[in-house]
């Protein structure tokens, strides 16, 4: 078998196509039984997990942690700590900015997920997702299921593979913050999100993780919570900790329906993880601040070097002059001229919506998007070459090996050692909501 883990695993799969088809069908059924579903259907996946070498994993984990923690610190210090000015610079919608301004105290980010491409030069981080990140439960449960695949077991007999679960550390991080804030005993934890959210099963897996640790935990829709006597109530019972999975933009869009939830946050009626302050450093425009020469004094020399190496050049889409590779450019003409090297996206979008990949966008459509984005919170980012790997794909009763674009997503849990998931897609916009698939990330070596 090949010493390259990808080639070696694919070789095992290809030796027996009928068995591969059977295992792919089993995997889909196992996902359904294990609750690895998205919108009620088994999460789309592939017969091979993602393999990362030990050295690549260490760099991905360590640099991701440093970038996230640097961003969270800078978010507290930019504009002299004036959060209103920072939100104005970022273009944060006013309905969100007034809740971001409420400050329950640090840490602003306890849980997060980073989006990265693993390039030959090292990881390149294109986004941070701290406002209700999903996937912790999915990743752990997928790894458990993959370990049962005959082809995976055969591969693991000759290659040292490991997966570090995230769920137990997530529970520890939430409980640790609860205790540091003066909480005693075991709290009542509510995982709060809409009842019909597509990632409900991910939350159910985490609810089970809390219960396994002896912590009472329930899933609750924010519209069903009450505020009474200074306490937030779920089903008539006082809530101690809210593990927030509803994103801020959706909560403020339904503010009249979730008034008790928002007022409980404002009044400190329960501990909220993450706080709404996490919204600042995860803003897509925030990488524009980290990489912009105008804000260089906010970073130490080491941090500037870190950002320059691992974060692609990013700018808010404005009529201005700025530096690119040490040379001053007029931003809008530069963006129009260098379309094939850039990506354009709304700063406050998610789920892969309205992302324009320059070399896959017609010049006329690109120009229209640039004109549309001017004066709005949009960002332009240097395009990173997306890595591709061959995955076994079983569609239509046949086995094929397809080159898919790969996006590694290491989790962040209060700086602890946790795992990752990986998304793969035929499209350059790699997102489960946009039709991609998800697999667990195993470290080899």
N, C-alpha and C positions, 0 to 999 in steps of 0.2 A: 504494500500500500504506500502511496505517496507520502512524503514527509510534510507536504503542505496540507494543513487540516481541511481546507475547503476541497481541494482535489481528492484527498483521501476519502472524505465522507461521500462526496459525489460518486466516486468510484464504487464504493460499497452499494450505494443506491442503484447505480446503473447495472450492476451485475445481475439483478433479478427484477426486471420491470413489473411483472405481475405482482410480486411481493411488495414492491414500492407502491403500486396502486392500492393494494389492500391496506397498507400501513397509512397511506394518505387518507383513506376513508375512515380508518380507525381513529386517526388523529382528529378529524372533524367531529366524529361522534364523541370522542373523549373530551374535547373542548366543550361541547354542549353539556355533557354530564358534569364536568368540573366547574361550570359556571363561567367559562371564558367566552363570554358572548358580548356582542356589540349591537345594540338595538334589537336584542332578542335572538339574533342569529349567531352561530359560532363565529368567533373572530377569524377573519381571513389570515391564513398562515401558509407556510411552506414546509416541506418535509425535512429541511435542514435548518438548524438554529444558526445564529451568527457566532462565529468564532473570532476571538481577539487574543493575540499573544499576550503573555504576561507583561512584557515591557510596554506594549501599546496600551494595555489596560491601565497600568500604573500611571502612565503619562496622561491618559484620558481622565482618569479619576482625580489625579492631583491638580492638573491645570484647571479642570472644570470647577473644582472646589475653590481654588484661588480666585478665579474670575468671578464666580458668583459672590463670594464674600467681599471682594473688592467693590463690585457693583453695589452691593447692599450698603457698604460703608460710604461710598461716594454719594449715594442717594440721600444720606443723612447730612452731608456736608456741602453739597452743591448750592450755590447762591446763598452761602452763609447760613444754610439750614432753613431757608425760607421755602417751605414746601409749596406755597402758592405760586411763587415765581418759577420753581422747577416744573410744576404742572403746566404752567402757562407756556414754558419753553417746549415741553414735550407735546403740547397740544391735547392734554388730557381733557376729555369732555367735562364740562362744569358739573354735571350730575354725578360724575365719579369723583372729581377733584375734591368736593366738599366732604366726602367720606374718607378719602385718602388723607385729608388734613387732620382728621381725628387721630390722636396719637396715643395708643394704649401702652406704648413703651416697647423697647427692643426685646427680643430679636424680631425684625420685620419679616425675615424669611427663615422658617424652620424646615419646610418641605419644598422641593423644587425638582424640575427635570430640565436638563439641558439638551439642546439639539446640536449635534456635531457631525462633521464629515471626517473620516479617518483618511488623511492624505499621506503620501510618502514623506512629506515634511513634518508630519505630526497632526494632531487634531485641530480642526478649525471650527470654532463655536459660532453658530449663526443666530441662535436665539436662546433665551432663558424663559422658562415657563414656571412661574411661581404662583400665579393667580389660579389656584385650584388645579394643580397638576394631576393628571390621571396616569394609571398604569402600574403603580406599585404592586397591587394585588395581582393584576394580570401577569406581570413578569414572574412573580414567584410561582403562581399556579401553572403557567406554561412550562416552566423549567421542570416541575414535578412530572407533568405529563410526558414531556420529551424524554425524560429518563426512562420511561417505560417502553419507548419504541425499540423494537428489535435491532434496527439499523444503528440507533444511537448506542445501545448497549454494546454492540459489536465494535463500534468505533472507540468507545471509552475503554475497551480492554487493552488497546494499544496506544492510547493518547490520554495523558492526564488532563481531565477537564473538570472545571469547578464552576459553581454558580453561588453567589453570595445573596441570600434572601434579604429583601428590604423591609418586609412587614414587621418582623420583631423589633428592628431598630426604629421604625416609625412609631410603634406603640411606646417604646422606651422614651423617644424624644418628646412625644406629647405628654406623657406622664411626668417626665423630668421637668418640663416647663410648668406644668400644673403645680408641682411641689415647690419650684423656685418662686412661684407667685404666692406661696403661702397655703396652698391646698394640702389637706391631710386626708388620709384614707384613700380608698379607691373612688375616683370620680365617676359620675354618670356622663358618658360621652355620647354625643349625637353627631352622626355624619350627615351634614345638611346639604341637600341638592334636590332638584325637581324630581318628582316621582317617576316621570317618564323619560328621564335623561338616558341616553344610549349607553353610558358607562355605569349604569346602576349595578351591574354584576361585579365590576371591579370594587365598588364600595361594599358590596356584600362580602367579598373575600376579606376585606380589611375589617369589617365588623366581626367576622369570625376570629381574626387575629387578636382583636381586643378581648373578645370573650375567652379565647384560649389563655390569655394572660390574667384572667380573673377580673376583667374590667367590664362592667355592664355597658353595652353599646347598642344603639338603635339607629336605623336610618329614618330620616325625617325630611319632609318637604318643608321648605321655609315658610310656605303659605299656611302651614298647619301649626306653627309655633305661636305661643302666647307670652305676653309680658304682664306679670301680675305680682304686685308687692315687691317690685325690684328684682324679681327672678324670671328667667326665661324658662318656660314650661313646654315640655313635649309629652303629650298624652296625660297632662295633669301633674307630671313629675318634674321637679326642678333639675335643670341641666347645668352641669358644672363646666363642661368643655364642649365647644362646637368645633368639630373638624370640618372646616368649610370647603365644600366642593362646588358650590354655586359660584360662577364667575361674577365679578363685580358688575360688569356691563349689563348682564342679564338681571341681576338683582335690582339695580336702579331703574331698569326699564319697567320693572313690575313693582315699583316702590310702594304703591298703594296696597298691594297684596301682601307685602312682606314687611310692613311697617314695624311690627313687633320685633322681628329679627334684626332689623337695622337699628332700632332704638336700643335693643339689648347690647349691641356692639358699642354704640355711642356711650351708653351708661355704664359699661363694664359689668353687665349683669351675668356674664359668663366669660370664660377665656376662649378667644377665637384663634384658631390656628388654620392657615396663616392670617395675620391681620391684613386689613386693606392696604396698609403701607407697602406690602410686598409688590403692589401693582406698579410702583414707580420704577424699581430697578429691573423689572421684567419687560417694561415697555420696549417695543422694537426700536423706538427712537433713542433709547438709553445707550445703545451701542454707538449711536451717533455722538453722544456726549463723551463716552469713554475714548473714542478714537479721534476726537476733534482736537486740533491743536489749541483751540480757544480755551479748553478746560484742562490743559496739560498739568497745571499746578496742583490739581486735585489728586494726582497720582504721584507716587514715589518713582524714582528712576527705575527700580526693579519692576514696579507695576506697569509703567509705560512700556517697558521691554516685553513684559508678559502679554499685554494687550496687543502690541504691534505684531507679535509672532503668532498669536492664536485666535485673534478676532479680526475678521475681514473689515477693511475700510468701510465705514458706514457714515452716511450724512442724512440729516433731515433735508427734504426736498424743498429748497428755498432759492430765491434769487440772491446769490452771494458769491463771494470768492473764497476759496479754501485751498488747502494743500492736499495734493495727491502725489505720493511717492516723492515728497520734498519739493514739488513744483507747484506753484500757484496756478489754479484753474478757475475759470468762470463756471460755476457748478452746472447750471441748466444746459448751456451749450455742450459742456463736457458729457453730461448724461445722454443728451440726444446723439452725440457723435459716437460715444463708446457703448452703444446699446448692447453689443454682443458680449461685453465683459461685465455686465451689471444685472442686478435683480431689483425690481421695484415692487414695493408692497405697502399696504396701509399699516400705520404704526399700531393700530388697535384692533386689527383683525386676528382671527385664529381659525384653525381648521383648514388652513391652506387657501382661504378665500381671497380672490382678487390679487394673486401673486403673479407678476409678469416676469418671466425668465427671458432676458434680452435676446439671446440667440435662438429662442424658440418663438419669438413674437415678431410679427410683421412690422417693418419700420413705421408704417402709418398708424398701426395700433399702439406701438410704443410711444410715438409722439403724442397721440391722443391721451394715453394714460399719464404721461408726464404733465401735459397741460391740465388734465383733470386733477392731478395730485397737488399742483402748485396752490399754495394757500391753505392746504389741508394737512393734517398730520400723516404724511407719507414719508417713507424712507427709501433711499437708494443704497444698495450694498454691493460691494465687489463680489462678483460671482466666483464661488469656489468650485473647482472641478469635482463633480460628485462621483465618488467611487462606485464601481460596479463589481458585482460578484455573481458567479453562476449559481443559481438555485434550482433544485429539482421541482418542477411544476407539474402537477397532475391535473390536467383539465381535459374534459371530453373523452375520458377513458384511455388516455395515452400519457406516457411519461416523456417529458422534455426537460432540457436544461437551458434556462434562460438567464441572460445577463440582466440583473435588476439593480437599480440604483439603491444605495444603502445609506441610511441615516441612523447613527448610534445615539442613544438617549440615556446617558448615565443619570441616575437619580442622586439627589442631594437630600440628606436627612440630618440636619444639625451637625454636619461635618463628620458623621459616622461612616464606617465602611459598609456600603450597600451596593446593590447591583445595578442592572441596566436592562433595558429592552432595546430592540432594534426594529426599525421599520424599513420595509423594502417595497419598491414599486417600479413599474415600467415608466412612470411619469417622473419628471424632475420635481414636481410638487409632491413630496413624500409625506403623506398624512393618511391615517386610517379613515378619517372623515372624507378624504378625497379619493378613496378607493385603494389605498395601499394595504399591505399586510403587515403583521407583527409577529416577531419570533423572539424567544429569550436569547440573552447574550451570555455565552459561556466563555470562560477564560481558559486558554490552552497553555499548559506549561506550569 
